[in-house]
Amino acid sequence: MSSLIEARVSEVRAFNRFYTQLIGVLRAGMLDSPYSLTEGRVLFELAHAEPMETGELRSLLDLDAGYLSRILTRFDAEGLIRRERSAADARKQVVRLTSKGSATYADLDRRSAEQIERLLSGLPEADQGRLVGGMATIRSLLSAGEPRPEPYVIRPPRTGDLGWVVQRHADLYSGEYGWGTGFEQTVADIVAGLDFTKDAGWIAEAGGERVGCVFYVREDDGQAKLRMLLVEPSARGMGIGRRLVEECLRHARADGRERITLWTRDCLVSARRIYQAAGFRLAGEERGAENGVEVNEQWWTLDL
């Protein structure tokens, strides 16, 4: 091994030791929970997939069959998963999370997000961008040639973002559905009414460009509204819409809301799928028109 390569190997190993200690993965239980890092990752994969075959899960995580079996046996005993024979092939077993398993994962996910939020909050805005950009570079270089989702960042709004929100809603929905200035005015009015002493918002970025947004509006009766979810066509299929909705719901629970509602239109099929997957249910609908185009307006609700 040359001295140059030896020095680089040493630096990579030093970084590994630093970062694993920083985020606490060497502790017996991750995030002060009774679960190891590997067990947490198994919960993550099951939470983000349809019922999964155990063989597929083992291959995805590159786990020893016996090790995965012990993890699943523990989860089964604790009521976190349900195992059953595959309908397509009775020789295979599929696994899915129970409601208790989903709640356990949601708690771990919340703790993880809060941990990273604390890490980022100790850095100036410019340094946060450098850190996240560096991490994206590491992922890109070490997974070269492998199919992977484009890395993206979810962050709070900055100066200039609110104008972009109005413009992109107007341009996108005019081009895709023919909605005119009336819809643009509606979005502008919502933006103008935001009060960030109680409301909140998130912007999604990929490749340094804004590609999505969602906003949370607190109401006085213990409720809140999810508003202005948007994902650019170029970024659809990356899971950004789901992630934005999850962030909004996490915030609503932390804000002590009992219920969250939203307004949408039936033609926004992808958005409605995201809402349904998150647990929203249709509460009412009404036919109307936008710029001469017939629309079916819908109201959805979720008890938190």
Long-range contacts (C-beta under 8 A, 24 or more apart in sequence): 22-119, 23-115, 23-119, 24-115, 30-108, 31-108, 31-111, 31-112, 31-115, 32-111, 33-107, 33-108, 33-111, 35-108, 38-63, 38-67, 38-71, 39-71, 39-74, 39-75, 40-108, 42-68, 42-71, 42-72, 42-75, 43-75, 43-80, 43-97, 43-101, 43-104, 43-105, 43-108, 44-105, 44-109, 46-81, 46-95, 46-96, 46-97, 46-101, 46-105, 47-97, 47-101, 47-102, 47-105, 47-106, 47-109, 50-96, 51-84, 51-94, 51-95, 51-96, 52-94, 52-95, 52-96, 53-86, 53-92, 53-93, 53-94, 53-95, 54-83, 54-92, 54-93, 54-94, 54-95, 55-92, 57-95, 75-101, 80-104, 109-246, 110-250, 113-250, 125-158, 128-155, 149-238, 149-239, 150-206, 150-207, 150-235, 150-238, 151-206, 152-204, 152-205, 152-206, 152-211, 152-235, 152-238, 152-240, 153-204, 153-205, 153-206, 154-202, 154-203, 154-204, 154-243, 154-244, 154-247, 155-202, 155-203, 155-205, 156-200, 156-201, 156-202, 156-203, 157-196, 157-201, 157-202, 157-203, 157-213, 158-203, 161-201, 161-203, 161-210, 161-213, 162-191, 162-194, 164-210, 165-191, 165-213, 165-215, 165-228, 165-230, 166-191, 168-210, 168-213, 168-230, 168-232, 169-228, 169-230, 172-230, 172-232, 172-233, 177-267, 177-290, 177-293, 178-290, 178-291, 178-292, 178-293, 179-290, 179-291, 179-293, 179-295, 180-290, 180-291, 181-291, 182-290, 182-291, 183-290, 183-291, 187-228, 190-215, 190-217, 190-227, 190-228, 191-228, 193-217, 200-248, 200-251, 202-244, 202-247, 202-248, 204-231, 204-235, 204-240, 204-243, 204-244, 206-235, 206-238, 206-240, 211-235, 211-240, 212-240, 212-241, 212-244, 213-244, 214-244, 214-245, 214-247, 214-248, 215-248, 216-248, 216-251, 216-252, 216-255, 218-255, 218-257, 222-256, 222-257, 222-258, 222-259, 223-257, 223-258, 223-259, 223-260, 223-261, 224-252, 224-255, 224-257, 224-259, 224-260, 224-261, 225-260, 225-261, 225-262, 225-263, 226-252, 226-260, 226-261, 226-262, 227-262, 227-263, 229-262, 229-271, 229-274, 236-270, 241-270, 241-271, 241-274, 242-274, 242-277, 242-278, 245-274, 245-275, 245-278, 246-278, 249-278, 249-302, 249-304, 252-304, 253-304, 257-304, 258-303, 258-304, 259-301, 259-302, 259-303, 259-304, 260-301, 260-302, 260-304, 261-299, 261-300, 261-301, 261-302, 262-299, 262-300, 262-301, 263-297, 263-298, 263-299, 263-300, 264-297, 264-298, 264-300, 265-295, 265-296, 265-297, 265-298, 266-295, 266-296, 266-298, 267-295, 267-296, 272-298, 272-300, 275-300, 278-302
